[in-house]
Structures are given as structure tokens and as C-alpha cells.
């Protein structure tokens, strides 16, 4: 038995399922998950001394790769002064200013500790600002593990074929309206029927938790127009795609300005940190200025803020040019083998998904048509070949700027071989 398997057995005795987030259990792809002991650049190393090229990147957080020297130095220096104060620091201002410079729609910003917190607080703020209770989300889009959005969600829930979650009251779920992604007619219909009750549209502008989906050319603009028409807010959940698909996120890439934006992952440089922000008059409804309560002991944690600030300062034009070159190399190398086996790859910026279907899906219904059994075989073969992919067909993959050309070529070769095994 491998050391990772022995660790999993120990973990199951004290942690439900042996993991602290369900998708890590590898239930959708089979086998035991490797227990990771360290990361370096584009690589992960497990408890059995296996090395993997990492296409998970802490679920998108590590745009610079593992243990980037500037991030390590900033975090180390910050923790030497104290791990947490529960009080304001100048670094919080610097990080908020750096975020606003990159995402101008975020005129005022509040820091918190996770993407789940960011979307939860943004929903409460939208309700407090509009005086309405209902929200609209898209089928397959995942916005964290809080009650209002655990309705027909993607990610881990789709992985385990659970339509929602036990413990979510029906009365809470009733305030969330679910429509298909990329369907303008559906969003128009739901607003015709419930427009005066809807506080906000909450959407991943580039979904990552049903795999990477490209929004139709007009779709995000249509969401902007209809929310404005009915006096609802448009909330972009850019926890995954923020700073990853473009320097200013999906709203820069597609030229759509939301009312509120939620950020996570990259904004904390791999540490527990997130942010939500938007128009000044909306954000000033938050306490202590307004009646919408939001708080957190570790919000603006000085170590996480230092890591996030160090990360944002490195996101220059040269970095995005390199990220695009890596992505194009992957696409070019995999195009032929994918087409041969009737699979496809969808990429937006530095996030992508390999689908076990011939045509890129446009929504969650089409994603669910994928052959998840074949994907499980593909995943196991890729892992054996030294490539660490997300352990679910319903998750986006993420690469970092730390990848060298020879490492990209290794990924191409390993995934090409895995395709053969999955389709034999």
C-alpha cells in the first residue's frame, strides 16, 4: 500500500471521507488521491515521491506557480510581524488600491477570506440595496457552499450527482431562480415573470465549475441590459476567472461592467483571501456606513494580504504574453489527438477543460452528455503519466506561468497517451 493510501486511511478516522473538500476524494475518477507534501514552480510532489505537472494550481489560485520566491518572501516577512491583528493595516489599503487599479468597476472593496464568503456577502448586499429577496443563478455555475446558491449547482455537487444539498431549507432555495447558461430567452422569461422581485443576477462570466464554457457573443451584454432594465444588480463571480482570463478579468475581456464583482483565488496569492466590491453607492450600504451587516475576524489577514499584493504586482504584460503562449502551445499540441478521438478542448486565457465530447458545450445540459467513465480512465492515465488534472469532468484545469516549454510538451505527450487509453 502506498503512503498516500495509508494517510487516507488515517484521515478517514478523523475527517469525513478523509478530505476537507469533497472533490479531493477522487470519487469521480477512482483510486486514492495522492497526498501532497510540497509544490515547486509547475510541479507537485506527493508522499510517495512522485512528481506531477500541476494543472489544478490550488483550483486556480496559483497563477505564478508554487512557492514563488516573491510571494514566499512577502508572506514570511509579514508573519514575522504577527499572524493576525483583527485591526486595520496599511497593507489592506494597498491591496484594495491594486485591485481597483486592475478592476475599475470595483470602486469600493471589502476583503474577506474565501470565494464562498465573497458571493454570500455580495448577495446579502444586493438584497439590502434593492429591497428584494430573489436572485438568479445559472445551472452549473458554482458560487460557493452557502445555502442560497446550493441549488442545481455544479462542481462537487455535479461530481457526486446530487441535485442540491441536504440541510438547505426549501424556503431558502425558493428565493433562487435557476436558468441555463448562455440562454438569453430564459433570462428574459424569468425577468418577465419575477422581475420586480429579483435583487441580482449572479453569474460566472467564464464558468469553471461545469468545465470551461465560453459565453456567447451577446450573452453577458444581455445580462447587463436586462438587469439594468429591471433595477436588479449584475454580480460577476470572478473568483476563478479574475486575473486569469485577462489582467482585469472577464469584465475586461468581454467589455461588460457589472455592479458587483467577487474575487478570490489569485487575489490572495494562494492564501485564504477574497474580495467583493463595486459601485460606491452600493458598497456604502455595508456596515459601518449602512444597514447591511458583514464582518470577519480574519478579513484582511496581514499574511494573506502580503501574498496577494506581491502576486498582483507581478501580473504585468509579459506575464500575460507568456500565459497565452503556454495555452496556445497546449492547444496546438493537443488539437490533432483530441479530434482523432472525438474529444475537444475549450480554453479562455489560462483556464481550460478537455471534454469527452466532440463539440464544445454551451451549457450544463451539454456538459452532462460527456462520457464521465472515459474521463475517469483519462484522468488515471494522465496521473500515471505525471500530470495532475482536476479529478472531475466538471472542473476547469488551470496552468501557471511557471510552466517551461519542455514541461508543456510533457503534458501534451502524457495527455495524448491518456486519450488513447481512455478510448481503447
C-alpha positions in Angstrom: 0.0 0.0 0.0 1.3 3.5 -0.9 2.0 6.0 1.8 -0.8 8.2 0.3 -3.3 5.4 0.7 -2.2 4.8 4.3 -2.6 8.5 5.0 -6.1 8.4 3.5 -7.0 5.6 5.9 -5.7 7.6 8.8 -7.6 10.7 7.6 -10.9 8.8 7.3 -10.7 8.1 11.0 -10.9 11.8 11.9 -12.1 13.7 8.8 -15.3 12.8 6.9 -14.3 11.0 3.8 -10.7 11.7 4.6 -10.8 15.1 2.9 -11.7 18.7 3.7 -13.3 19.4 0.3 -15.3 16.6 -1.4 -13.8 16.7 -4.9 -10.4 15.9 -3.4 -11.6 12.4 -2.6 -11.3 11.3 -6.3 -14.7 9.6 -6.2 -15.5 10.7 -9.7 -12.3 9.3 -11.2 -11.5 6.3 -9.0 -8.4 5.5 -7.0 -6.9 7.2 -3.9 -5.9 10.8 -4.1 -2.1 11.5 -3.7 -1.3 13.3 -0.5 0.8 16.3 -1.5 3.9 17.2 0.5 5.2 20.2 -1.4 5.0 22.3 -4.6 7.7 23.9 -6.6 7.1 26.0 -9.7 4.8 24.0 -12.0 5.3 20.7 -10.1 3.7 18.9 -7.1 5.4 16.2 -5.1 3.4 13.5 -3.2 4.1 11.4 -0.1 5.4 8.6 -2.3 8.0 10.8 -4.0 6.0 11.0 -7.3 6.2 14.3 -9.2 3.4 15.8 -11.2 3.0 18.7 -13.5 0.2 20.6 -11.8 -2.9 21.6 -13.9 -5.0 22.3 -10.8 -2.9 25.0 -9.2 -4.9 25.1 -6.0 -8.0 25.3 -8.1 -6.8 28.4 -10.0 -5.2 30.3 -7.2 -1.5 29.9 -8.2 -1.1 31.8 -11.4 2.6 32.3 -10.5 3.1 28.6 -9.7 4.0 27.0 -6.3 6.3 28.8 -3.8 7.1 31.8 -6.0 10.1 33.5 -4.3 8.4 36.9 -4.2 5.2 35.6 -2.6 7.2 33.4 -0.1 9.3 36.4 0.9 6.3 38.7 1.3 4.4 36.2 3.4 7.4 35.3 5.5 8.2 39.0 6.2 4.6 39.7 7.1 4.2 36.7 9.5 7.4 37.8 11.3 5.5 40.9 12.4 2.4 38.9 13.5 -0.1 36.4 12.1 -3.3 38.3 12.7 -4.4 41.6 14.4 -8.1 41.9 13.9 -7.4 45.6 13.3 -6.8 47.8 10.2 -3.4 47.8 8.5 -2.0 49.9 5.7 -1.4 46.9 3.6 -5.2 46.4 3.2 -5.4 49.8 1.6 -2.5 49.0 -0.8 -4.2 45.7 -1.8 -7.6 47.4 -2.3 -6.0 50.1 -4.4 -4.2 47.5 -6.5 -7.4 45.6 -7.1 -9.3 48.8 -8.1 -6.5 49.8 -10.5 -7.0 46.4 -12.3 -10.8 46.2 -12.0 -12.1 49.8 -12.1 -15.7 48.7 -11.7 -14.8 47.9 -8.0 -14.9 51.5 -6.8 -15.1 50.3 -3.2 -13.8 47.0 -1.9 -14.3 44.8 1.2 -11.8 42.0 1.9 -12.9 38.6 3.3 -11.4 35.1 3.5 -12.9 32.9 0.7 -14.8 33.0 -2.5 -17.8 31.5 -0.7 -17.8 34.4 1.7 -17.5 36.9 -1.1 -20.5 35.7 -3.0 -22.6 35.2 0.2 -21.9 38.8 1.2 -22.5 40.2 -2.3 -25.9 38.5 -2.4 -26.8 40.0 1.0 -25.6 43.4 -0.1 -27.7 43.2 -3.4 -30.8 42.3 -1.4 -30.2 45.1 1.1 -29.6 47.6 -1.7 -32.6 46.7 -3.8 -35.0 45.6 -1.0 -35.7 42.4 -3.0 -35.2 38.8 -2.0 -34.8 36.7 -5.1 -31.6 36.0 -7.1 -31.0 34.4 -10.4 -28.1 31.9 -11.0 -27.2 29.8 -13.9 -27.5 26.0 -14.0 -24.0 24.5 -13.5 -22.4 27.7 -12.2 -21.0 27.3 -8.7 -20.7 30.2 -6.3 -19.6 28.5 -3.1 -21.0 26.3 -0.4 -23.7 28.6 1.2 -27.4 27.9 1.2 -28.6 30.4 -1.4 -26.5 29.0 -4.2 -26.6 25.3 -3.5 -29.4 24.9 -5.9 -28.7 22.9 -9.1 -25.1 23.8 -8.6 -22.1 22.4 -10.5 -18.6 21.4 -9.2 -18.5 18.9 -6.3 -22.3 18.6 -6.4 -22.3 17.6 -10.0 -19.4 15.3 -9.4 -21.5 13.4 -6.9 -24.7 13.6 -8.9 -26.5 15.4 -6.0 -29.1 18.0 -7.2 -28.7 20.3 -4.2 -27.7 19.6 -0.6 -29.4 18.1 2.5 -29.7 20.8 5.1 -30.7 23.6 2.7 -34.2 24.8 3.7 -36.8 24.7 0.8 -37.7 28.3 1.8 -34.2 29.4 1.2 -33.9 27.6 -2.1 -37.2 29.1 -3.3 -35.6 32.5 -3.5 -33.0 31.3 -6.0 -34.2 31.1 -9.6 -32.1 28.9 -11.9 -31.8 29.3 -15.7 -29.5 27.7 -18.3 -26.2 29.5 -19.0 -25.9 31.1 -22.5 -29.7 31.3 -22.9 -30.9 34.9 -23.4 -34.5 33.8 -23.8 -34.6 32.1 -20.5 -33.2 35.1 -18.6 -35.8 37.3 -20.4 -38.6 35.0 -19.4 -37.6 34.8 -15.7 -37.5 38.6 -15.5 -40.8 39.0 -17.2 -42.3 36.7 -14.6 -40.4 37.8 -11.5 -38.5 41.0 -12.4 -39.9 43.1 -9.6 -38.7 40.5 -7.0 -35.2 39.9 -8.3 -32.3 41.6 -6.5 -29.5 40.3 -8.7 -28.2 38.1 -11.4 -25.2 36.1 -10.1 -23.0 34.6 -12.8 -19.6 33.2 -13.5 -18.8 35.2 -16.7 -16.5 32.3 -17.7 -17.7 29.3 -15.8 -15.2 26.9 -14.4 -17.2 24.6 -12.2 -19.0 22.8 -15.1 -15.8 22.9 -17.0 -14.7 26.0 -19.0 -17.6 27.4 -21.0 -17.3 30.3 -23.5 -20.1 32.9 -23.1 -22.0 33.6 -26.4 -21.0 36.8 -28.0 -24.1 38.8 -26.8 -24.8 36.9 -23.6 -23.0 38.9 -20.9 -24.2 42.1 -22.5 -27.7 40.8 -22.5 -27.4 40.2 -18.7 -26.2 43.7 -18.2 -29.1 45.2 -20.2 -31.9 43.2 -18.6 -30.6 43.7 -15.0 -30.4 47.4 -15.6 -33.9 47.4 -17.2 -35.5 45.8 -14.1 -33.5 47.6 -11.5 -31.6 44.4 -10.4 -27.8 44.2 -9.9 -25.4 42.2 -12.0 -22.9 40.3 -9.9 -19.8 38.8 -11.7 -18.4 35.9 -9.7 -14.8 36.2 -10.9 -13.3 34.0 -8.1 -11.8 31.7 -10.7 -11.5 33.8 -13.9 -10.4 37.1 -12.2 -6.9 38.0 -13.3 -6.7 34.6 -15.1 -8.5 35.2 -18.4 -7.2 38.8 -18.7 -5.4 41.4 -16.4 -8.8 42.9 -15.5 -10.7 39.6 -15.6 -13.7 38.6 -17.8 -15.2 42.0 -17.5 -12.2 43.5 -19.3 -12.1 40.6 -21.8 -15.8 40.9 -22.8 -16.2 44.7 -22.0 -19.1 44.3 -19.6 -19.2 46.3 -16.4 -21.0 44.6 -13.5 -22.4 46.3 -10.5 -20.6 44.0 -8.1 -17.6 41.7 -8.5 -16.4 38.8 -6.4 -12.7 37.8 -6.4 -10.8 35.0 -4.8 -8.0 32.5 -5.6 -5.3 34.6 -7.3 -6.1 37.8 -5.3 -4.7 36.0 -2.2 -1.7 34.5 -3.9 -2.6 31.1 -2.6 -3.6 32.2 0.9 -7.2 32.4 2.2 -8.3 35.8 1.0 -11.1 37.1 -1.2 -12.8 40.3 -2.0 -16.1 41.8 -3.2 -16.6 45.3 -4.5 -18.5 47.5 -6.9 -20.2 50.8 -7.2 -19.6 53.2 -4.4 -23.3 53.8 -3.6 -23.9 50.1 -3.4 -20.9 49.3 -1.2 -21.7 52.1 1.2 -24.7 50.2 2.2 -22.3 47.9 4.1 -21.8 48.4 7.9 -20.4 50.6 9.4 -21.8 53.1 6.9 -25.1 51.3 6.1 -27.6 48.7 7.3 -26.1 45.6 5.6 -24.0 43.7 8.1 -20.8 41.9 7.1 -17.8 41.1 9.2 -14.9 38.6 9.7 -12.2 38.2 12.2 -9.6 37.2 9.6 -10.8 39.6 6.9 -7.7 41.4 5.6 -5.4 39.0 7.3 -1.9 40.6 7.1 -0.1 37.5 5.8 -2.7 36.8 3.1 -2.8 40.5 2.1 1.0 40.5 1.7 0.9 37.4 -0.5 -1.9 38.8 -2.6 -0.2 42.2 -3.0 3.1 40.5 -4.0 1.2 38.5 -6.6 -0.7 41.3 -8.2 2.5 43.4 -8.5 3.9 40.6 -10.8 1.0 40.4 -13.2 2.4 42.5 -16.0 2.1 42.4 -19.8 5.0 40.0 -20.2 3.4 37.5 -17.8 0.1 37.5 -19.8 2.0 37.1 -23.0 3.8 34.1 -21.6 0.5 32.6 -20.3 -1.0 32.9 -23.8 2.0 31.3 -25.4 1.7 28.3 -23.0 -2.0 28.0 -23.7 -1.5 28.2 -27.4 1.2 25.5 -27.2 -1.1 23.2 -25.4 -3.9 23.8 -27.9 -1.7 23.2 -30.9 -0.2 20.1 -29.4 -3.5 18.5 -28.4 -5.7 19.6 -31.3 -5.0 16.5 -33.5 -5.2 13.8 -30.9 -8.3 15.3 -29.4 -10.0 15.5 -32.8 -9.0 11.9 -33.6 -10.7 10.6 -30.5 -13.8 12.8 -30.8 -12.9 14.9 -27.8 -12.4 18.7 -27.6 -10.6 21.4 -25.6 -12.1 24.7 -24.6 -9.7 27.4 -23.3 -10.2 31.0 -22.2 -7.0 32.6 -21.0 -5.1 30.4 -18.6 -8.1 28.1 -17.8 -9.3 25.2 -19.9 -11.2 21.9 -20.0 -10.8 18.8 -22.0 -14.2 17.4 -22.7 -15.1 13.8 -23.7 -17.3 15.1 -26.5 -16.6 16.3 -30.0 -18.1 19.8 -29.8 -17.6 22.5 -27.1 -20.6 22.5 -24.8 -22.6 25.7 -24.4 -24.3 24.9 -21.1 -24.5 22.4 -18.3 -27.0 20.2 -20.1 -24.4 19.6 -22.9 -21.6 19.1 -20.3 -23.6 16.3 -18.7 -23.6 14.5 -22.1 -19.9 13.8 -21.6 -18.6 10.3 -21.1 -17.6 10.5 -17.4 -16.4 6.9 -17.4 -14.0 7.6 -20.2 -12.9 10.8 -18.5 -12.1 8.8 -15.3 -9.8 6.5 -17.3 -8.2 9.5 -19.0 -7.6 11.1 -15.6 -6.0 8.0 -14.1 -3.8 7.6 -17.2 -2.7 11.2 -17.0 -1.9 10.9 -13.4 0.2 7.8 -14.1 2.0 9.9 -16.8 2.9 12.6 -14.3 0.1 15.1 -15.0 -2.2 16.2 -12.2 -5.6 17.2 -13.6 -8.8 18.2 -11.7 -10.4 14.9 -10.7 -13.7 15.6 -12.4 -15.0 16.2 -15.9 -17.0 19.1 -14.3 -14.0 21.2 -13.3 -11.7 23.6 -15.2 -8.0 23.0 -15.4 -5.5 25.8 -14.6 -1.9 26.3 -15.6 0.6 28.7 -14.2 3.3 30.9 -15.8 5.9 28.6 -14.1 5.5 26.1 -16.9 8.6 25.7 -19.1 8.2 24.7 -22.8 9.6 21.2 -22.1 7.0 20.7 -19.3 4.2 21.8 -21.6 5.5 19.2 -24.1 5.4 16.6 -21.4 1.8 17.5 -20.7 0.9 17.2 -24.3 2.6 13.8 -24.6 1.1 12.4 -21.4 -2.5 13.6 -22.3 -2.2 12.3 -25.8 -1.3 8.9 -24.4 -4.1 9.1 -21.9 -6.6 9.8 -24.7 -5.5 6.5 -26.3 -6.1 4.6 -23.1 -9.5 6.3 -22.5 -10.7 5.4 -25.9 -9.3 1.9 -26.4 
